Amino acid sequence: MSKKKVIIMVIVLVLGITAVCFAYRFRYYFIGTSSAPVEAKENSDFNIQDIQSSVDMDGDGIDDQTDILQGAREYIAGNPVYKSKYYQTGYPDDQYGVCTDVVADAMRNAGYDLMRLVNEDILKAPEIYGIDEPDINIDFRRVKNLKVYFERNSVRLTADIHEISEWQGGDIVIFENHIGIVSDKRNDDGIPYVIHHNDPFQVSYEEDILEKRDDIVGHYRVSE
């Protein structure tokens, strides 16, 4: 093979890799990742009553349960790109985020400042959290801390995904190293989808994942 052909092949390979990287980097801007599952079912399809909270923390006329669900959808509508960073602001102020940011932003939409709330709870019981030096800017963005916080400060619900009426849009589901908001959309068996941000390779933010995971460690509701 001539030297010229080798150079051409290398150039083509480099251009191909560059194109793939570019498409991956900007994939969220070109595909409908934030839209709800097209063929998903809803509570009414299974004669399940929609749950509404008796609490309206931010006084906007929308109950907490609905506010949290709407907040999660508004967050993913911004097409956040998965990347773990530290922010002096606590809450991310750019296009990046991780799984915990879906929950924190959803709760902020309902009037709950998770950054402040987790920090206050850590200061009350640092031994339970296992934290010697609290950092308000990052502690609320760690799954292990949120597991402790929600266990102490919210309504604990079943982890059995087949008790479908007990799972409602706006609930919080925690896995061993991941967290998300329960969707109001369901699969054909009535198992709800999850609104989450799992990794850089995720195609959709709202996915049918509960039956595929065996590491659910908590299911919570902020208020009843």
N, C-alpha and C positions, 0 to 999 in steps of 0.2 A: 504494500500500500504506500502510495506516495506521501511525502511530507505535507503537501497541500491538502490532500484528502483528510489526513489526520487532523490538521488544523481546523478544517471545516466541520468535522465531526465534533471536535471539542467545543467549537463555538455554538453549534446547534444544541449540544448537551447543556451548556451553560445557560443558553437562552431558555431552554425548556425548564430547567430547574428554577430559573428566575421567575418564569411565568407561573409555575405552580406555587411558589412562595408568595407571589403577589396575590394570586387568587385566594390562597388560604388566609393571608393577612387581612384582606378586605371582604372576605366571604359574607360577613354579617350585613354588609351594605347591599349585597346583590341578591340575597335569598330571604324568604319570609320567615326568619327564625322566630320572630316574636308573635306570630299568629297562633291562635288556638288550633288544636288538632281538627282537621276538616271533618272527619267522620265520628268524632267523639259523641258520647251520649251525656245526658244530664240527669240530675236528681229525679225529675219528673218521669223519666223513662223507667225508673225502678220504684216508683211510688214512695220516694224519700222526700221528706219535708226539708226545705231550705232552712238552715239554722241562721238566726240573727242574734247578735249579742244584745244584752240589755244595757250595755255600756257604750257611750259615745264620748270617748276620751277627749277628742279635739273639738267637740261641740259643733260639728259641721252638718249635723242632721243625718249622718250616715253611721250606722252602728260599726263597732270595732271589727267584727268578723268580715263584713263587706269591705270596709276601708282597707284592711290588710290585704285582702285578695286583689282589690283594685290597685293598691300600691305596688304589689308584686308585678302586676301586668304593666303598669306604667314604667316601672324600672326596666323590665326587659325590652320594652318598646324602644328604649334608647340604644339597643344593640350593644351592650357592654362587651368588651373584649376581655377574656380571662387572663388575668395577670396579677400575681401577688406583689403588692407594694406596701410600703409604710407611708402613712400620711400624717403630717403634723396637724392636719385638720380633723383627724380621726376618720370621718367619712370621706371616701374617695371624691376628688373634685375634677376628675377627668373621665375618659371613656373606659377606664379599666375597672375590674372588680373581680370578686371571688364569690363563692357560694354564700358566705355569711352576709355579704352586702345585699343580696336579694331580700333576706329576712329583715335586716336593719332598716333598709329603705322602705319596705312594706309597712313595718311598724311605725316608722316616722310619719308615714302618710296617715296613720290613725291617731297620731298625737303622742307616740311613745318614743322618747329619746333613748334608744338602747345603749348608746355609748355612756350616757350618764347613769342609767339604771344599773347596768352591769358593774360599773365602777363603784357605785354606792354599795352594791351587794357584796362585792369583793372586800371592800373596806370593813364591812360588818363581819364577814366570816372568811378571812384569807386562808385559814387552815383547810376549809372545805374545798376551796378552789386550788389549793396547793401553790399559791402565788406569794412569793416573798416581797417582790417589788412590783406593785401594780403599775400598769401603763395604760391610762385611759384611752390613748389613741389607738391601741391595738387589741386590748383584752376582749372587747366586744366583737371582734372579728375572728375569734378563734372558736371552732366548733366545740372543743372540750369545755370551754367556759360557758358557752350558751347552753350546753346540756345541763350543767349545774344550775345556771340561772333559771331556766324554764322549769326544771324540776322543783325549785324552791318557790317560784313566783307565778305559776300558771296552773291551769287545770290539766291534770294528767289523764290521758285517754288510752284506749286499747291500742296495742301494737299489732293486733290480729287484723290484717288487711281484708279478711273475708267478712268481717263485721262491717259491711259497707255503709250502713246507715250511720255508723259512728265516725265516719270520715267525711269532713265537710270542707268546702273551699274556704281558705283563710286559716286553716289549722297549720301547725308547724310540725314537720316530721324531721327527726334527727337520725342519721346513720352513724356508724362508728367514726367516720372521718368526713362527714358531709352533712348538709342541712338544706332544707327547701320548704316551700310553701305548698300545701295541698291545693290542687286545682278543683274547680267546680265542674270539670269535665271528667268523664269516666269512659272506661273501655266497655266492651260488650258484656263483661262479667260484673260490671258495676264498680270495679276497682278504680279509684281516682288517679288521674295523672298528677305529676308533680311539676311545679314551676321552680326551676333551679338553674344553677350555673356550675357545671361539674368540672370542665376541663377545656383546654384550648381547641379540642377536636370536636366539641359538641355541635351538632347540626341544628337542633331545635332546643329552645329554652323550656318548652312545655312537653313533657314526655311521659309515656306509659312505662314506668320503671319499677313500681313497687313489687310486682310479682317476680322481677328479675333479681331482686336483692334479698340477701338473708342477714343483713346487718342493721336492721332497724333497732334503735336503742331507745327511742322516745317519740311519743305523739302527744302534742299539747295544743291547748286552746288558750289564748291570752285572756279572754274574759267570757263570761256566760250571761 
